[in-house]
Amino acid sequence: MKRFKRLPILFQWLISILFLGVLIIIMSWWIEQVSENKIWVLLIFIMVPLIQFLITPLFTVLNWYTYYAPMVVTFGNNKRVIDLHNGTSFDYLLEMSKVKRGIPWKKKMLSFYLKALYNIIEDIETQKLSDTIIVRGSSYFLSERSVKKMGFRIKETSFAEKLNITLNYLDLIWMYSLTNGRLTFPNLSNISTVNITGAELVKKKDKIGQLLDRLNQA
């Protein structure tokens, strides 16, 4: 998202309004089709990723999306919980379009996630965030072994989170495929939720910093 934020604010707003207009047209068409035939509801698996793509510029300009790294975002400005998510397909288009699929893609994504955690730690250290804050995310962006090493606790993903992930399954397919260098269908049953307190995360600063340096030097 850095590339988008570097644009003059006028261009950011023009792109946001243009995308919003396209979204309104598509949504109006879809709602009309659903009202005539409920079979069109099945398009929701295409509509959800499309909505997220088209709404990303507006939410970014309005600061409803907070980016802790170019591909790691949280919605809103919650001071009690930071719920980390992958960037949208709009972010991928801007930040990952020139990255080779497979191992280079995986390393780049991992470096973004580690950078996000490192930036959160620095915000806690400078008291921009409380050390009682809870940092959460879904484990598909890091292996279970990695999250345990960094002190995260693993728990079962809630129904609401599973539903959200399911609706974004098309995005997950191409993201996983680029990460693995081949067509890959992610197993949703293997996805769990991880969390850690701000105070615990700060204690892992050196380890996260070392991992980040290692990735950047590779």
KELUM-382450 format. One line per 2 residues: number of its first residue (from 0); their letters; for each residue x, y, z of N, C-alpha, C. Coordinates in pm, 1 decimal. Layout:
% residues N
NUM	A	X:Y:Z:X:Y:Z:X:Y:Z  ...
//
This chain:
% residues 218
0	MK	82.0:-121.2:0.0:0.0:0.0:0.0:85.6:126.5:0.0  215.9:113.2:20.1:303.1:230.3:18.7:294.9:303.8:-114.6
2	RF	286.8:229.5:-223.9:283.0:292.9:-356.6:158.3:378.0:-372.5  45.8:331.3:-320.6:-78.5:406.6:-329.2:-71.2:531.9:-242.0
4	KR	-16.3:518.5:-121.2:-8.5:631.7:-28.6:89.9:738.8:-74.9  180.5:700.9:-165.7:276.1:800.3:-217.1:214.8:888.8:-324.8
6	LP	98.9:849.5:-375.5:31.1:931.7:-475.8:-20.9:1060.1:-411.4  -31.5:1169.6:-488.1:-94.7:1291.7:-434.1:-234.5:1259.0:-381.9
8	IL	-273.1:1321.9:-274.2:-400.2:1290.1:-208.8:-518.2:1304.7:-303.9  -508.7:1400.6:-399.1:-616.6:1418.2:-496.0:-634.6:1292.1:-581.1
10	FQ	-523.0:1233.5:-625.1:-530.4:1111.9:-705.4:-582.1:994.6:-621.7  -544.1:991.2:-495.1:-595.0:885.8:-407.5:-747.8:891.9:-399.7
12	WL	-799.0:1014.0:-384.7:-944.2:1030.5:-375.8:-1011.9:999.7:-508.5  -952.5:1041.2:-619.9:-1011.0:1013.8:-751.3:-1021.0:863.4:-776.1
14	IS	-914.5:790.2:-744.0:-916.2:644.9:-760.2:-1020.3:582.1:-668.8  -1027.2:630.9:-545.3:-1122.7:577.0:-447.9:-1266.5:596.5:-494.4
16	IL	-1297.0:716.2:-543.9:-1433.5:745.9:-589.5:-1466.8:666.3:-715.5  -1369.9:653.4:-806.4:-1391.6:575.2:-927.9:-1421.8:429.1:-894.0
18	FL	-1341.6:371.8:-806.4:-1362.4:232.6:-766.4:-1496.5:216.1:-694.5  -1531.9:314.7:-612.6:-1659.5:308.4:-541.1:-1775.8:310.2:-639.5
20	GV	-1764.4:393.1:-742.8:-1868.8:399.5:-844.6:-1886.1:266.5:-916.2  -1774.1:203.2:-951.1:-1779.0:72.2:-1015.6:-1843.1:-29.9:-922.7
22	LI	-1807.3:-23.0:-794.3:-1863.3:-115.5:-696.0:-2014.3:-100.5:-685.1  -2062.7:22.5:-681.1:-2206.4:47.3:-670.2:-2280.2:-10.7:-790.5
24	II	-2223.3:6.6:-908.9:-2285.7:-46.8:-1031.2:-2292.7:-199.7:-1025.4  -2181.4:-263.0:-987.9:-2177.0:-409.5:-982.2:-2271.2:-462.9:-874.6
26	MS	-2270.8:-398.6:-757.5:-2357.0:-443.1:-648.3:-2504.4:-427.6:-685.7  -2538.8:-319.4:-751.7:-2677.7:-296.5:-793.9:-2722.3:-405.4:-890.9
28	WW	-2633.2:-438.6:-985.6:-2664.0:-544.4:-1082.1:-2683.5:-677.5:-1012.1  -2593.2:-710.4:-917.2:-2599.6:-840.0:-848.1:-2726.6:-850.8:-764.1
30	IE	-2758.8:-746.5:-690.8:-2879.4:-747.9:-607.3:-3004.2:-767.6:-693.7  -3003.8:-704.2:-810.1:-3118.3:-719.1:-901.2:-3129.4:-864.0:-950.2
32	QV	-3015.1:-924.9:-982.2:-3017.3:-1063.9:-1027.5:-3064.9:-1157.8:-916.8  -3018.0:-1133.9:-794.9:-3058.1:-1217.9:-680.8:-3207.7:-1207.1:-655.3
34	SE	-3262.0:-1085.5:-669.5:-3405.7:-1065.8:-646.9:-3490.2:-1142.0:-748.3  -3433.5:-1167.8:-867.3:-3507.1:-1239.5:-970.9:-3485.5:-1390.2:-963.6
36	NK	-3364.5:-1429.5:-920.2:-3334.5:-1571.8:-911.8:-3228.9:-1592.8:-802.9  -3266.8:-1666.3:-697.9:-3178.6:-1683.2:-582.0:-3049.5:-1757.7:-614.1
38	IW	-3042.8:-1824.7:-729.4:-2920.6:-1895.4:-767.3:-2801.6:-1801.1:-778.4  -2830.3:-1673.5:-806.4:-2723.8:-1573.4:-819.5:-2653.4:-1544.6:-686.8
40	VL	-2711.5:-1590.5:-576.4:-2647.0:-1573.7:-445.2:-2510.4:-1641.9:-444.2  -2497.7:-1748.5:-522.7:-2371.3:-1822.1:-526.6:-2254.2:-1736.7:-575.0
42	LI	-2285.2:-1626.0:-638.5:-2178.3:-1534.9:-681.6:-2110.1:-1465.2:-564.3  -2160.6:-1488.2:-444.2:-2102.7:-1422.1:-326.7:-1954.2:-1455.3:-311.7
44	FI	-1914.1:-1575.5:-357.3:-1773.2:-1615.0:-345.3:-1684.3:-1537.3:-442.2  -1744.5:-1476.5:-542.1:-1672.3:-1386.3:-631.6:-1690.0:-1242.0:-585.7
46	MV	-1810.2:-1211.0:-537.0:-1841.9:-1074.2:-498.4:-1760.3:-1026.6:-378.8  -1741.1:-1111.1:-279.2:-1668.3:-1068.4:-158.8:-1525.3:-1026.0:-191.4
48	PL	-1446.3:-1108.3:-262.8:-1311.6:-1061.4:-301.5:-1315.3:-935.7:-388.5  -1414.7:-928.3:-477.5:-1426.3:-811.9:-565.2:-1458.0:-686.6:-485.2
50	IQ	-1548.2:-698.6:-389.4:-1582.8:-584.8:-303.4:-1459.6:-536.5:-228.1  -1383.6:-630.4:-173.5:-1264.5:-592.5:-97.1:-1161.5:-523.8:-186.0
52	FL	-1147.6:-571.5:-309.3:-1054.3:-508.3:-403.1:-1095.9:-363.7:-430.2  -1223.2:-342.2:-459.1:-1270.7:-210.0:-500.5:-1282.4:-111.6:-384.9
54	IT	-1300.1:-161.0:-262.8:-1320.6:-71.0:-149.1:-1189.0:-35.1:-80.0  -1082.0:-108.2:-111.2:-954.0:-85.7:-43.1:-902.1:57.9:-55.6
56	PL	-900.4:119.3:-175.2:-850.5:258.0:-182.9:-928.0:354.1:-92.6  -1061.3:343.8:-90.3:-1141.6:434.5:-7.7:-1113.9:412.9:139.8
58	FT	-1111.7:288.0:183.8:-1086.4:258.7:325.0:-946.5:303.3:367.6  -852.9:300.3:272.8:-716.8:346.0:302.9:-712.5:497.9:317.9
60	VL	-776.0:568.5:226.7:-779.7:714.4:232.8:-849.7:761.3:360.5  -954.3:690.4:401.0:-1029.3:727.2:521.7:-961.1:680.1:649.7
62	NW	-847.2:610.1:634.4:-772.4:555.0:748.1:-852.8:452.4:826.1  -944.3:384.1:757.3:-1016.7:273.2:820.2:-932.7:146.4:816.1
64	YT	-836.3:142.2:725.1:-737.9:35.0:721.0:-608.5:88.4:781.3  -551.6:13.7:873.6:-420.9:47.5:929.0:-321.5:-58.0:882.7
66	YY	-217.1:-14.4:813.3:-116.3:-106.2:760.4:5.5:-104.5:851.6  34.1:-221.5:910.4:155.6:-234.1:990.4:272.5:-280.5:904.1
68	AP	242.4:-324.1:783.2:339.6:-356.5:679.6:261.5:-350.6:549.0  330.5:-342.8:433.2:256.9:-325.9:307.2:149.9:-430.5:281.2
70	MV	166.6:-552.9:333.4:68.5:-657.7:306.9:0.6:-709.4:433.1  7.4:-633.6:540.8:-54.9:-674.8:666.8:-138.8:-559.2:718.9
72	VT	-269.1:-584.0:733.3:-362.7:-476.4:761.5:-455.9:-513.4:876.0  -503.0:-412.5:948.1:-608.0:-431.6:1046.0:-716.2:-327.9:1019.7
74	FG	-839.8:-363.9:1047.1:-951.6:-274.4:1019.7:-983.1:-191.4:1143.4  -997.8:-60.6:1123.1:-1033.0:26.9:1234.2:-911.9:66.0:1317.1
76	NN	-938.9:118.0:1435.4:-831.9:167.4:1522.3:-858.2:121.6:1665.0  -874.0:-9.9:1681.8:-904.3:-68.3:1811.9:-780.2:-65.5:1900.6
78	KR	-792.8:-7.3:2019.3:-679.6:4.4:2111.3:-668.2:-115.8:2205.5  -764.7:-207.9:2196.9:-760.8:-325.2:2284.2:-717.9:-451.7:2211.1
80	VI	-751.8:-459.1:2081.3:-718.7:-577.8:2002.3:-672.2:-536.2:1862.7  -561.0:-592.7:1819.1:-515.9:-574.9:1681.0:-538.4:-707.4:1610.1
82	DL	-632.6:-708.6:1517.9:-666.5:-829.7:1443.3:-601.0:-820.2:1305.4  -490.8:-890.2:1288.2:-412.4:-879.7:1165.2:-470.3:-965.8:1053.6
84	HN	-471.0:-909.3:931.9:-520.5:-980.2:814.1:-422.9:-962.6:699.0  -430.1:-1055.4:603.8:-357.2:-1034.3:478.5:-411.0:-910.5:409.6
86	GT	-325.7:-845.6:332.1:-373.6:-735.8:249.8:-472.9:-787.5:146.4  -545.7:-698.4:84.4:-643.4:-737.6:-17.3:-573.6:-760.5:-151.1
88	SF	-650.4:-806.4:-249.4:-593.5:-827.9:-382.7:-543.0:-696.8:-443.5  -600.5:-583.6:-402.7:-551.9:-453.2:-447.5:-409.0:-430.8:-397.1
90	DY	-384.5:-469.3:-272.2:-249.7:-456.5:-215.7:-151.5:-548.4:-286.4  -195.4:-670.7:-315.8:-109.8:-764.8:-387.5:-70.0:-709.4:-523.9
92	LL	-165.7:-648.7:-591.5:-139.1:-592.5:-723.6:-29.8:-486.6:-717.4  -32.0:-403.6:-612.9:65.2:-295.6:-600.8:199.7:-342.1:-545.9
94	EM	196.2:-431.7:-448.8:317.8:-464.2:-374.2:386.6:-593.9:-417.2  311.3:-686.6:-478.9:368.1:-818.8:-503.9:373.2:-855.5:-651.8
96	SK	333.4:-765.6:-739.1:322.4:-799.4:-881.6:456.9:-836.1:-944.7  566.8:-785.8:-890.3:698.4:-812.9:-949.4:776.7:-920.4:-874.0
98	VK	713.9:-979.6:-772.4:781.2:-1083.5:-693.9:756.9:-1219.1:-759.7  863.9:-1298.1:-776.7:850.9:-1429.8:-837.7:773.8:-1523.5:-745.4
100	RG	694.1:-1610.6:-806.4:615.1:-1704.6:-727.4:705.3:-1809.0:-663.9  651.4:-1879.7:-565.9:727.9:-1982.8:-497.5:804.6:-1926.8:-379.0
102	IP	927.6:-1970.8:-361.7:1007.6:-1933.0:-244.5:1026.0:-1781.6:-231.3  1057.6:-1706.0:-340.0:1070.8:-1560.4:-324.5:942.9:-1494.9:-273.1
104	WK	828.4:-1542.6:-323.3:699.3:-1489.8:-278.4:679.5:-1519.2:-129.6  707.9:-1644.5:-90.0:690.0:-1686.0:49.2:778.8:-1604.4:142.5
106	KK	904.7:-1582.8:102.5:997.4:-1505.2:185.2:951.7:-1360.1:197.5  903.7:-1304.7:86.5:857.8:-1165.3:89.1:739.4:-1149.4:183.1
108	ML	643.4:-1241.5:173.1:526.1:-1235.1:259.2:564.3:-1252.6:405.3  652.3:-1346.5:433.9:696.1:-1369.2:571.3:765.2:-1245.7:626.9
110	SF	846.5:-1179.8:542.8:914.6:-1058.3:588.9:813.8:-948.3:622.5  703.6:-940.0:545.7:600.3:-841.3:575.7:534.8:-869.8:709.9
112	YL	504.8:-996.5:737.4:440.1:-1031.7:863.3:530.9:-1002.6:982.8  658.1:-1037.7:968.2:753.5:-1010.0:1075.5:770.9:-860.0:1094.7
114	KA	774.6:-784.9:985.3:787.3:-639.6:993.6:667.0:-579.0:1063.9  547.8:-633.0:1037.7:427.6:-584.1:1104.3:437.4:-604.8:1254.8
116	LY	481.2:-724.3:1296.0:496.3:-752.1:1439.3:601.6:-660.3:1500.7  710.0:-637.3:1427.6:816.5:-549.8:1478.4:766.3:-406.4:1494.3
118	NI	687.0:-360.2:1398.7:632.1:-224.6:1407.3:533.9:-210.4:1523.6  458.0:-315.9:1549.0:366.4:-313.6:1663.5:446.2:-305.1:1793.3
120	IE	554.1:-380.5:1800.2:640.8:-376.1:1919.4:693.0:-235.2:1942.6  738.2:-169.1:1836.9:790.3:-32.9:1850.7:680.7:64.6:1895.3
122	DI	558.0:43.3:1848.1:446.6:128.4:1891.5:416.7:107.0:2040.0  433.7:-15.8:2085.9:414.2:-43.8:2229.3:525.0:21.2:2310.8
124	ET	647.7:11.4:2262.7:761.9:67.6:2334.9:753.7:219.8:2343.4  695.9:282.4:2242.4:681.0:428.6:2243.6:545.5:471.8:2301.0
126	QK	473.0:372.9:2356.2:344.6:396.2:2423.8:233.5:447.3:2330.4  250.1:423.8:2201.1:139.7:450.5:2109.3:31.1:345.0:2126.8
128	LS	75.1:227.1:2170.6:-16.0:117.7:2201.9:13.7:68.3:2342.9  -88.2:19.0:2411.5:-69.8:-36.3:2545.3:-8.5:-175.2:2538.3
130	DT	69.9:-211.5:2639.2:127.7:-345.8:2639.5:24.4:-451.9:2678.8  -97.5:-407.4:2711.1:-205.2:-502.7:2739.6:-284.4:-539.0:2614.0
132	II	-250.9:-476.2:2503.0:-323.8:-501.7:2379.2:-304.0:-647.2:2334.9  -406.0:-704.0:2272.4:-399.1:-840.2:2220.9:-375.7:-834.5:2069.9
134	VR	-274.5:-906.3:2025.1:-244.6:-915.2:1882.6:-291.9:-1051.3:1833.8  -381.3:-1051.3:1735.3:-442.2:-1174.1:1686.0:-420.4:-1189.8:1535.7
136	GS	-436.8:-1312.2:1489.8:-428.8:-1337.6:1346.7:-459.2:-1482.7:1318.7  -473.3:-1518.4:1193.0:-495.4:-1657.0:1154.2:-362.4:-1720.6:1119.2
138	SY	-345.5:-1846.5:1159.5:-212.9:-1909.4:1151.1:-169.8:-1944.5:1010.8  -258.3:-1924.0:909.5:-215.8:-1961.5:774.5:-105.9:-1870.9:722.1
140	FL	-83.5:-1752.8:786.5:25.3:-1668.2:737.5:160.3:-1706.2:796.9  160.9:-1788.8:903.5:284.1:-1840.5:961.2:259.6:-1986.0:1000.8
142	SE	363.0:-2067.8:999.6:346.8:-2206.9:1039.7:321.8:-2214.7:1190.3  260.0:-2325.1:1232.7:231.5:-2344.5:1375.6:359.6:-2344.0:1456.9
144	RS	464.5:-2403.1:1401.9:594.0:-2406.3:1470.9:648.1:-2265.7:1491.1  635.6:-2181.6:1387.7:688.0:-2044.6:1395.5:613.6:-1962.1:1499.2
146	VK	480.8:-1972.0:1500.4:403.7:-1889.1:1593.3:428.5:-1930.8:1737.7  449.0:-2059.6:1759.9:478.6:-2105.3:1896.3:614.5:-2053.0:1942.8
148	KM	712.1:-2049.7:1851.2:844.2:-1997.8:1885.6:838.2:-1851.4:1926.8  744.0:-1777.6:1868.4:732.3:-1635.2:1899.3:636.4:-1608.8:2015.0
150	GF	592.4:-1714.6:2081.2:512.9:-1697.7:2202.7:363.4:-1687.2:2181.1  316.3:-1708.4:2058.3:172.7:-1701.1:2032.7:101.9:-1823.6:2089.2
152	RI	-19.8:-1802.9:2137.6:-106.4:-1912.3:2179.6:-198.3:-1947.8:2062.8  -225.6:-2074.6:2047.6:-308.4:-2121.6:1936.8:-442.9:-2167.9:1990.5
154	KE	-548.8:-2124.9:1925.8:-682.9:-2168.4:1964.5:-766.3:-2192.2:1839.2  -879.3:-2258.2:1858.8:-965.9:-2289.7:1745.7:-1027.5:-2162.2:1689.2
156	TS	-1036.0:-2154.7:1559.2:-1093.1:-2038.5:1492.8:-1244.1:-2035.7:1511.3  -1298.2:-1917.8:1540.7:-1442.1:-1904.1:1563.4:-1520.5:-1924.9:1434.0
158	FA	-1650.7:-1949.2:1448.2:-1736.2:-1969.7:1330.8:-1735.6:-1847.1:1240.8  -1742.7:-1727.5:1300.6:-1745.0:-1603.2:1222.2:-1616.9:-1588.5:1140.6
160	EK	-1503.0:-1622.2:1201.6:-1375.5:-1611.8:1130.4:-1366.8:-1715.0:1018.4  -1416.1:-1836.3:1045.6:-1415.4:-1940.5:942.8:-1504.7:-1900.4:825.5
162	LN	-1618.5:-1839.7:857.0:-1709.6:-1794.9:751.2:-1642.9:-1688.5:664.4  -1574.5:-1593.7:730.1:-1505.6:-1487.7:655.6:-1397.3:-1545.9:565.3
164	IT	-1322.1:-1642.8:616.6:-1216.2:-1706.1:538.6:-1275.8:-1783.5:421.1  -1388.6:-1851.2:445.4:-1454.7:-1928.5:340.2:-1501.7:-1837.3:226.8
166	LN	-1557.6:-1722.6:263.2:-1605.6:-1628.7:161.6:-1490.6:-1569.3:79.8  -1371.5:-1574.5:137.4:-1252.7:-1523.8:66.9:-1168.7:-1637.2:8.7
168	YL	-1231.2:-1752.5:-10.8:-1155.8:-1870.5:-51.6:-1086.3:-1852.9:-187.5  -1150.0:-1782.9:-280.0:-1086.9:-1761.5:-411.2:-956.2:-1683.6:-398.2
170	DL	-956.8:-1582.6:-311.9:-833.5:-1507.6:-287.8:-727.5:-1597.5:-225.2  -770.0:-1684.9:-132.9:-675.8:-1775.1:-67.9:-612.7:-1871.7:-168.1
172	IW	-692.2:-1917.4:-264.5:-640.5:-2012.7:-363.6:-524.5:-1953.4:-442.0  -544.2:-1831.6:-497.5:-434.4:-1776.7:-578.9:-317.0:-1731.6:-492.9
174	MY	-346.3:-1690.9:-366.1:-237.7:-1652.8:-277.3:-152.9:-1774.5:-241.2  -218.6:-1884.3:-204.9:-147.7:-2007.9:-173.2:-71.8:-2060.1:-295.0
176	SL	-134.6:-2049.9:-411.1:-72.7:-2100.2:-532.2:55.5:-2023.7:-565.0  52.1:-1892.3:-550.2:172.2:-1812.2:-574.6:279.5:-1840.2:-469.9
178	TN	236.4:-1864.8:-345.9:330.7:-1895.6:-239.1:401.9:-2027.7:-264.1  326.6:-2127.4:-313.4:381.8:-2260.5:-334.3:436.6:-2282.0:-474.4
180	GR	413.8:-2184.7:-564.1:464.9:-2197.6:-699.4:386.1:-2292.4:-786.7  268.7:-2333.2:-741.3:182.0:-2423.6:-817.8:40.1:-2409.6:-764.6
182	LT	-56.2:-2459.9:-842.1:-195.6:-2452.0:-799.4:-214.5:-2527.9:-668.3  -263.4:-2458.2:-565.8:-280.4:-2517.0:-433.1:-414.7:-2476.2:-375.2
184	FP	-486.0:-2574.0:-320.1:-613.8:-2547.0:-255.8:-594.2:-2555.9:-104.2  -599.1:-2443.1:-33.5:-575.6:-2445.0:111.3:-682.0:-2525.1:185.5
186	NL	-638.7:-2598.0:284.9:-729.1:-2677.4:368.5:-778.8:-2589.3:483.4  -904.0:-2548.8:476.8:-957.5:-2457.0:576.9:-962.6:-2518.8:716.2
188	SN	-967.6:-2650.3:723.1:-975.0:-2716.1:854.1:-844.0:-2703.7:931.0  -735.4:-2670.8:860.4:-604.6:-2657.6:925.7:-578.6:-2516.8:978.0
190	IS	-670.5:-2425.1:952.2:-649.5:-2286.5:992.5:-695.2:-2265.6:1136.5  -609.9:-2207.9:1217.7:-643.9:-2177.4:1356.1:-610.7:-2031.4:1384.7
192	TV	-654.9:-1983.3:1498.7:-630.9:-1844.4:1537.8:-520.2:-1839.1:1642.0  -432.0:-1741.0:1628.6:-322.6:-1724.6:1725.0:-331.6:-1586.4:1787.9
194	NI	-286.8:-1576.1:1913.8:-285.7:-1445.3:1978.6:-173.8:-1436.6:2080.5  -139.8:-1313.3:2114.9:-34.9:-1285.6:2212.0:-59.6:-1147.1:2269.4
196	TG	-21.4:-1124.1:2393.3:-36.3:-990.8:2451.3:78.5:-902.3:2404.7  56.6:-772.1:2411.7:159.9:-678.6:2372.5:287.2:-695.9:2454.7
198	AE	271.8:-717.2:2586.2:386.8:-733.7:2675.0:468.5:-856.5:2637.2  399.8:-965.4:2604.2:470.2:-1087.4:2563.3:538.6:-1068.8:2428.9
200	LV	474.1:-996.0:2341.3:531.0:-973.4:2208.6:659.3:-891.7:2216.9  661.6:-791.9:2303.6:780.9:-707.7:2320.6:902.2:-792.1:2360.4
202	KK	879.2:-895.4:2440.3:988.6:-982.5:2484.1:1049.4:-1059.4:2366.9  974.4:-1070.4:2258.3:1022.6:-1144.6:2141.6:1085.5:-1052.7:2036.5
204	KD	1109.3:-927.3:2072.8:1159.8:-830.3:1975.3:1290.6:-875.1:1911.3  1385.2:-919.7:1991.5:1515.4:-959.1:1937.7:1502.3:-1076.4:1841.1
206	KI	1423.0:-1175.5:1877.3:1404.9:-1292.7:1791.5:1339.9:-1254.1:1658.5  1236.1:-1169.8:1666.9:1167.5:-1125.5:1545.3:1261.1:-1042.4:1458.6
208	GQ	1339.6:-955.2:1524.0:1436.3:-873.7:1450.8:1541.2:-958.1:1380.6  1588.9:-1063.8:1447.8:1688.6:-1152.4:1388.5:1631.6:-1226.3:1268.0
210	LL	1508.3:-1275.9:1281.4:1443.5:-1345.8:1170.5:1423.0:-1251.5:1051.5  1385.9:-1128.5:1081.7:1363.2:-1030.1:975.6:1493.0:-996.7:903.5
212	DR	1600.5:-977.8:979.9:1731.7:-950.4:918.5:1777.4:-1065.6:830.9  1753.4:-1186.9:879.2:1794.8:-1306.6:804.2:1720.6:-1314.1:670.0
214	LN	1592.0:-1283.2:673.2:1512.6:-1287.3:550.7:1555.9:-1178.0:452.6  1582.4:-1059.6:505.1:1620.7:-947.7:419.1:1757.8:-966.0:356.9
216	QA	1841.4:-1046.3:422.2:1978.0:-1069.8:370.8:1981.9:-1189.1:274.4  1875.9:-1269.8:277.2:1872.5:-1390.9:194.1:1859.2:-1356.8:45.7
//
